[in-house]
Amino acid sequence: MAKSLQAIIFLASALSFLSLLGAVYGDSRFFVEGKVYCDTCRTQFITKVSKDMPDAKVRLECKEREGGSVTYSIEGVTDNTGTYRLPVDGEHEEEICEIVLVKSSQPGCEEVSNDPFLRKTARISLTKNNGMATPVRQANPLGYMKNESLPECADVLRELGMTSTGLA
Ligand SMILES: *[C@@H]1O[C@H](CO)[C@@H](O)[C@H](O)[C@H]1NC(C)=O
């Protein structure tokens, strides 16, 4: 009886020691994944003729809600499928974290809308306190607009129930 009680106490303290270790040594490590594409129809959303953009540079930035000073910043580059994956250490629950486009890799497809309503940034939640078990956080895709839309865009938009003039 006393033996098994000792065993339980030993186990319990071993477990709490481990969770303490986890808390100290970067238990909260996240990976932010997302895509960069060339918006070949200048619609500001992905269509079937959008193209993945390899070698595009993005930056993940966390800022304080008040004051807006930058608390975390890391840059990365997309792979050949237009996907980036950025590691982030620690909790950033109280901050605003988002992905911003830094540099296009494709001449003729490097325009970003500055309209505050259209300007695309991808917000992400970097905390374990949001009920997500996985450390991977998916960010919304971000697109650079091509300088002129492809001829096939008219058909693409018609299929989506939009006329190209309706969007212009
Ligand atoms: C679009 O960009 C390409 C590549 O830089 C260039 O050759 C073309 O002339 C540009 N078209 C317009 C309408 O600016």
The ligand as an ORCA input file, in Angstrom:
! r2SCAN-3c Opt
* xyz 0 1
  C       3.608     43.452    -67.689
  O       4.839     42.959    -67.235
  C       5.596     42.286    -68.225
  C       6.826     41.688    -67.562
  O       7.526     42.651    -66.835
  C       5.938     43.269    -69.340
  O       6.669     42.613    -70.342
  C       4.652     43.862    -69.898
  O       4.959     44.832    -70.846
  C       3.807     44.459    -68.781
  N       2.528     44.882    -69.327
  C       1.966     46.051    -69.013
  C       0.626     46.334    -69.590
  O       2.510     46.871    -68.274
*
